[in-house]
Amino acid sequence: MKNFLRLLALVAVCSSLAIAATTPAAPAVDKSKFKSGGCCDKAEKGGKPCAHPCCVKAAKDSKVCEKCNPVAKDAPAPAKDAPVTK
């Protein structure tokens, strides 16, 4: 009986670990690498690669065209002498 309880506890722990390992911690976010509404985004939604020459060249280099899909710039850092507002 004692061995049965140990076996039952072991099975319960292993089952819990298996379920925890397969459950995602956060929902997956569908984030496209292209700017929303841009030429590459429209082509991707149509199931085709973008035909713009700049995009074709970037795709050959395994990159995204920076002209059609500009990188979001971070906000500039405040000046050293600027007062901090809370």
ABEGO torsion letter per residue (X at the ends): XAAAAAAAAAAAAAAAAAAAAABBABBBBBBBABBBGBAAAAAAAAGBBBABAAAAAAAAAGBBBAAABBBBBBBBBBBAABBBBX
